[in-house]
Amino acid sequence: MTSSIDHRDAGARRAASATAIQARTGIDEEMIQTLVHAFYDRIRADAVLGPIFVARIADWEPHLERMCAFWSSVTLMTGRYHGRPMQAHAPLPIGGEHFDRWLALFMATAHDVCPTAAADFFVERARMIAESLELGIGTHRGLMLGKGDRLPALNDS
């Protein structure tokens, strides 16, 4: 059984960790918003990823708000994001090459719009997220991907 003291301690540790991350990297909500908007501008213009996103997102503002909440939760531990990324991505006709392209665009955007320490922090998290999603989607498709195995793309129907 957990006590309320344990929850307060965990909350205090999260807050201290977020403060340390902000001090070390300069990441704040404004930087997250700048990165997310610049990144999805590139996604929409991209010949490989653009059509996949545009076919599924009719109203971009709610998506961008959700992605800002996601990155706020990932980097600053704010708990603002309450989605289910695996469910959203599992049915997409994507494979390893799409994750590579997503990461390349994310890395370029992060390094273009963020100071180095922040860009490196964002990219480290993005790599872990991409790997987790790729493995999870593989499992959803009944595949057992090992370290270094890549997800084959589905045909977009």
LOKE-565557 format. One record per atom (N, C-alpha, C): residue number from 1; x, y, z. Coordinates in steps of 0.02 Angstrom, whole numbers, padded with zeros to 5 digits. Atoms other than C-alpha are relative to their C-alpha. Layout:
N
k	x	y	z
NUM	X	Y	Z
...
***
This chain:
157
k	x	y	z
1	00042	-00059	00000
1	00000	00000	00000
1	00045	00062	00000
2	-00039	-00062	00004
2	00066	00173	-00045
2	-00033	00054	00042
3	00028	-00053	-00042
3	00045	00317	00071
3	00002	00066	-00038
4	-00001	-00066	00032
4	00012	00498	00027
4	00069	00031	00004
5	-00069	-00026	-00005
5	00189	00536	00086
5	00041	-00025	-00059
6	-00035	00026	00058
6	00257	00421	-00050
6	-00017	00039	-00063
7	00022	-00038	00059
7	00154	00514	-00181
7	00030	00070	00001
8	-00030	-00067	-00005
8	00215	00683	-00118
8	00075	-00003	-00015
9	-00072	00008	00013
9	00395	00620	-00120
9	00012	-00010	-00074
10	-00007	00011	00072
10	00374	00557	-00298
10	-00012	00064	-00039
11	00014	-00064	00033
11	00297	00722	-00351
11	00057	00050	00010
12	-00056	-00045	-00014
12	00438	00818	-00268
12	00062	-00020	-00041
13	-00057	00024	00041
13	00568	00709	-00357
13	-00010	00018	-00073
14	00015	-00018	00070
14	00482	00736	-00524
14	00012	00075	-00011
15	-00008	-00072	00006
15	00477	00924	-00496
15	00074	00020	00002
16	-00071	-00015	-00004
16	00660	00928	-00445
16	00036	-00022	-00064
17	-00030	00025	00062
17	00707	00824	-00597
17	-00017	00047	-00059
18	00021	-00046	00054
18	00607	00938	-00714
18	00037	00066	00005
19	-00037	-00063	-00010
19	00690	01092	-00638
19	00072	-00008	-00022
20	-00069	00013	00020
20	00861	01014	-00664
20	00006	-00004	-00076
21	00000	00005	00073
21	00819	00972	-00845
21	-00006	00069	-00031
22	00008	-00068	00026
22	00759	01149	-00877
22	00064	00041	00008
23	-00062	-00038	-00012
23	00916	01222	-00799
23	00056	-00023	-00046
24	-00054	00028	00041
24	01031	01106	-00898
24	-00011	00012	-00075
25	00015	-00002	00072
25	00942	01118	-01067
25	-00033	00064	-00024
26	00038	-00059	00020
26	00837	01276	-01066
26	-00069	-00017	-00028
27	00065	00020	00027
27	00684	01176	-01120
27	-00055	00030	00043
28	00060	-00024	-00033
28	00521	01262	-01077
28	-00058	-00009	-00049
29	00060	00010	00041
29	00344	01261	-01145
29	00004	00038	-00067
30	-00006	-00039	00062
30	00383	01397	-01273
30	00046	-00036	-00050
31	-00046	00036	00045
31	00530	01297	-01343
31	-00034	-00062	-00028
32	00036	00059	00023
32	00422	01141	-01352
32	-00048	00019	-00055
33	00048	-00022	00051
33	00289	01235	-01449
33	00036	00018	-00065
34	-00039	-00018	00060
34	00419	01307	-01569
34	00023	-00063	-00036
35	-00025	00062	00031
35	00495	01135	-01599
35	-00056	-00039	-00032
36	00056	00040	00027
36	00329	01045	-01622
36	-00028	00031	-00063
37	00029	-00033	00059
37	00260	01173	-01744
37	00049	-00002	-00060
38	-00049	00002	00055
38	00422	01182	-01846
38	00007	-00071	-00027
39	-00006	00069	00020
39	00435	00992	-01849
39	-00059	-00021	-00044
40	00057	00021	00039
40	00258	00965	-01911
40	-00009	00040	-00064
41	-00003	-00035	00065
41	00280	01100	-02043
41	00043	-00041	-00048
42	-00044	00041	00043
42	00422	00992	-02109
42	-00034	-00067	-00018
43	00035	00062	00013
43	00319	00833	-02092
43	-00050	00009	-00057
44	00052	-00011	00051
44	00177	00906	-02195
44	00030	00011	-00069
45	-00032	-00014	00064
45	00299	00960	-02331
45	00041	-00059	-00026
46	-00043	00057	00017
46	00392	00793	-02333
46	-00036	-00048	-00048
47	00029	00044	00051
47	00363	00681	-02485
47	-00015	-00070	00028
48	00010	00067	-00027
48	00375	00521	-02381
48	-00053	00000	00055
49	00044	00001	-00058
49	00285	00564	-02219
49	-00062	00044	-00008
50	00056	-00046	00008
50	00173	00707	-02274
50	-00065	-00033	-00018
51	00063	00032	00021
51	00044	00600	-02365
51	-00031	-00044	00055
52	00026	00043	-00054
52	00029	00480	-02216
52	-00036	00043	00052
53	00030	-00044	-00050
53	-00006	00622	-02095
53	-00061	00037	-00027
54	00054	-00040	00029
54	-00114	00728	-02210
54	-00062	-00041	-00012
55	00058	00044	00012
55	-00226	00579	-02251
55	-00038	-00015	00064
56	00032	00018	-00063
56	-00265	00558	-02066
56	-00015	00058	00047
57	00010	-00058	-00044
57	-00262	00731	-01989
57	-00035	00055	-00040
58	00039	-00052	00035
58	-00399	00849	-02047
58	00010	00068	00033
59	-00007	-00062	-00037
59	-00379	00980	-01911
59	00066	-00002	00038
60	-00068	00003	-00027
60	-00197	01013	-01868
60	00007	00031	00069
61	-00009	-00034	-00065
61	-00221	01128	-01717
61	-00008	-00048	00059
62	00004	00047	-00057
62	-00286	00992	-01598
62	00059	-00049	00001
63	-00056	00046	00002
63	-00148	00875	-01658
63	00063	00035	00027
64	-00059	-00036	-00024
64	-00014	01007	-01627
64	-00003	00012	00075
65	00009	-00009	-00073
65	-00085	01044	-01454
65	00015	-00065	00036
66	-00012	00066	-00030
66	-00082	00857	-01415
66	00075	-00017	-00001
67	-00071	00015	00005
67	00098	00843	-01476
67	00041	00045	00047
68	-00033	-00043	-00050
68	00150	00993	-01369
68	-00009	-00029	00070
69	00011	00032	-00065
69	00070	00908	-01219
69	00042	-00063	00007
70	-00041	00061	-00001
70	00159	00746	-01265
70	00073	00017	00017
71	-00070	-00017	-00010
71	00331	00828	-01275
71	00011	00034	00067
72	-00004	-00029	-00067
72	00297	00927	-01116
72	00004	-00056	00052
73	00000	00057	-00046
73	00261	00763	-01027
73	00065	-00039	-00005
74	-00061	00039	00011
74	00412	00676	-01103
74	00062	00037	00028
75	-00061	-00036	-00019
75	00538	00814	-01068
75	-00003	00031	00069
76	00006	-00037	-00064
76	00471	00909	-00917
76	-00042	-00037	00051
77	00039	00042	-00045
77	00367	00770	-00838
77	-00062	00036	00027
78	00058	-00038	-00022
78	00213	00882	-00832
78	-00063	-00041	00007
79	00061	00041	-00003
79	00087	00742	-00856
79	-00057	00029	-00041
80	00053	-00031	00041
80	-00008	00848	-00983
80	-00028	-00047	-00053
81	00022	00044	00055
81	-00020	00708	-01112
81	-00037	-00060	00029
82	00040	00057	-00023
82	-00154	00576	-01090
82	-00023	-00043	-00058
83	00019	00039	00059
83	-00155	00487	-01257
83	00026	-00070	00002
84	-00022	00069	00008
84	-00119	00313	-01318
84	00037	-00005	-00067
85	-00036	-00003	00063
85	00018	00327	-01448
85	00003	-00067	-00038
86	-00004	00064	00035
86	00029	00140	-01485
86	-00064	-00013	-00039
87	00064	00010	00035
87	-00156	00129	-01529
87	-00006	00045	-00061
88	00005	-00047	00056
88	-00141	00282	-01640
88	00046	-00020	-00058
89	-00049	00015	00052
89	00011	00218	-01735
89	-00003	-00071	-00027
90	00000	00070	00020
90	-00018	00030	-01744
90	-00031	-00014	-00068
91	00030	00016	00065
91	-00135	00031	-01895
91	00031	00037	-00060
92	-00028	-00039	00055
92	-00028	00150	-01997
92	00042	-00043	-00047
93	-00040	00038	00048
93	00055	00086	-02157
93	00073	00023	00001
94	-00069	-00025	-00009
94	00229	00123	-02091
94	00047	-00058	00015
95	-00053	00048	-00014
95	00392	00030	-02077
95	00062	00036	00025
96	-00063	-00027	-00026
96	00570	00056	-02021
96	00023	00062	-00037
97	-00022	-00059	00038
97	00607	00179	-02161
97	-00038	00063	00019
98	00039	-00058	-00022
98	00467	00292	-02099
98	00026	00026	00067
99	-00029	-00022	-00064
99	00540	00293	-01924
99	00067	00035	-00012
100	-00063	-00032	00016
100	00710	00335	-01999
100	-00011	00071	-00025
101	00014	-00067	00029
101	00636	00480	-02096
101	-00027	00047	00055
102	00027	-00040	-00055
102	00537	00541	-01943
102	00057	00025	00044
103	-00056	-00019	-00042
103	00696	00539	-01839
103	00046	00051	-00034
104	-00043	-00047	00036
104	00798	00628	-01973
104	-00031	00070	-00001
105	00034	-00065	00000
105	00669	00767	-01987
105	-00002	00030	00071
106	00002	-00024	-00069
106	00653	00779	-01798
106	00068	00026	00021
107	-00067	-00021	-00019
107	00841	00788	-01772
107	00018	00065	-00033
108	-00017	-00061	00035
108	00863	00921	-01905
108	-00038	00059	00029
109	00041	-00054	-00028
109	00720	01024	-01835
109	00025	00020	00070
110	-00024	-00014	-00068
110	00780	01008	-01655
110	00065	00040	-00001
111	-00064	-00036	00004
111	00955	01064	-01703
111	-00006	00068	-00033
112	00011	-00066	00030
112	00887	01208	-01807
112	-00033	00049	00048
113	00040	-00047	-00040
113	00770	01281	-01676
113	00017	00001	00075
114	-00015	00004	-00072
114	00844	01231	-01506
114	00075	00008	00011
115	-00070	00002	-00019
115	01008	01261	-01417
115	00024	-00072	00002
116	-00028	00067	00005
116	01125	01111	-01426
116	-00022	-00046	00056
117	00017	00043	-00057
117	01090	01044	-01251
117	-00073	-00022	-00005
118	00071	00017	00007
118	00902	01051	-01281
118	-00011	-00047	-00059
119	00008	00043	00059
119	00914	00976	-01456
119	00023	-00071	00015
120	-00026	00067	-00017
120	01020	00832	-01391
120	-00048	-00037	00046
121	00048	00031	-00046
121	00895	00800	-01251
121	-00063	-00023	-00036
122	00059	00019	00039
122	00746	00802	-01369
122	00014	-00061	-00045
123	-00017	00054	00046
123	00834	00688	-01494
123	00010	-00066	00036
124	-00007	00061	-00039
124	00883	00563	-01360
124	-00068	-00030	00016
125	00068	00025	-00015
125	00700	00550	-01309
125	-00034	-00024	-00064
126	00031	00020	00063
126	00643	00542	-01491
126	00024	-00068	-00023
127	-00027	00066	00020
127	00758	00395	-01526
127	-00033	-00056	00041
128	00031	00051	-00043
128	00688	00299	-01377
128	-00073	-00010	-00019
129	00071	00004	00018
129	00509	00339	-01428
129	-00008	-00037	-00066
130	00004	00033	00065
130	00538	00286	-01609
130	00014	-00075	00007
131	-00016	00071	-00008
131	00619	00122	-01556
131	-00057	-00037	00035
132	00055	00031	-00036
132	00480	00085	-01433
132	-00062	-00009	-00044
133	00058	00005	00045
133	00343	00123	-01560
133	00011	-00053	-00054
134	-00013	00049	00053
134	00427	00021	-01696
134	-00006	-00071	00027
135	00006	00067	-00030
135	00445	-00131	-01582
135	-00072	-00016	00019
136	00069	00011	-00020
136	00269	-00109	-01515
136	-00046	-00013	-00059
137	00041	00011	00060
137	00192	-00096	-01687
137	00015	-00069	-00029
138	-00017	00067	00023
138	00288	-00252	-01738
138	-00037	-00053	00040
139	00036	00047	-00043
139	00214	-00344	-01589
139	-00074	00000	-00016
140	00071	-00006	00018
140	00041	-00279	-01634
140	-00015	-00038	-00064
141	00009	00035	00064
141	00066	-00353	-01808
141	00019	-00074	00005
142	-00017	00070	-00010
142	00119	-00520	-01734
142	00072	-00016	-00017
143	-00070	00010	00014
143	00304	-00496	-01768
143	00041	00003	00064
144	-00046	-00004	-00057
144	00443	-00527	-01644
144	00064	00032	-00024
145	-00059	-00035	00023
145	00569	-00394	-01689
145	00053	-00003	00054
146	-00056	-00001	-00045
146	00738	-00413	-01609
146	00038	00066	-00008
147	-00041	-00060	00004
147	00866	-00277	-01577
147	00031	00005	-00070
148	-00027	-00011	00067
148	00913	-00206	-01747
148	-00047	-00022	-00056
149	00049	00019	00051
149	00766	-00287	-01839
149	-00043	00061	-00016
150	00041	-00056	00020
150	00660	-00166	-01937
150	-00071	-00022	-00017
151	00071	00013	00014
151	00473	-00156	-01957
151	-00013	00007	-00074
152	00019	-00008	00070
152	00412	-00193	-02133
152	-00061	00044	-00006
153	00057	-00044	00011
153	00291	-00065	-02202
153	-00060	-00040	-00025
154	00062	00028	00027
154	00110	-00111	-02234
154	-00018	00040	-00062
155	00025	-00038	00058
155	00030	-00065	-02398
155	-00057	00043	00024
156	00053	-00047	-00018
156	-00080	00088	-02377
156	-00060	-00016	-00044
157	00059	00017	00040
157	-00254	00038	-02427
157	-00051	00054	-00002
***
